[in-house]
Amino acid sequence: MKILDNAFLLRFPMAIILFIHGIGGMFNDGVNDFGNFFLNPMGFAPFGVYLAWFLKISHLVCAACLLMNKFIKWPAIITIFMLIMGIVLVHFKEGWFVVGGGRNGWEYNFLLIFVLLAILFPNGFGRIRSSSTNAYRMEEFEGRHNKSVSGTSGLL
């Protein structure tokens, strides 16, 4: 196994991004302010602060899992969900661009979502088994199916 394989080249920067984003606001009331002044008025009251802390802690857990290359699946799925909700609740109305053509848009979340998907599915979404394995399994299934059908045909 190579230390600097393609998966590590995605996991490492993603972990750094999530770690820095997770730490940001933890020591200056930023998380509490986000919960109280953004999430609560949006309809998440009285759980806005708890949700904001869950968001930050989930980023830290996902960052640690990515660095260790262990237990990545659920933290990554939760992070993808959080990023999608960030797009829906915060960034979509601001447009596509984070900087340049706009401000606070959703292009960055879009990129992070697909980086996490690439980490979760390193071989893509194609067939998991080779076609020869699938053909063998189909023959095995048909053989069992034919035996059970032929064994009952005299009863009909």
Order of alpha helices (4+ residues) and beta strands (2+ residues): alpha-alpha-alpha-alpha-alpha-alpha
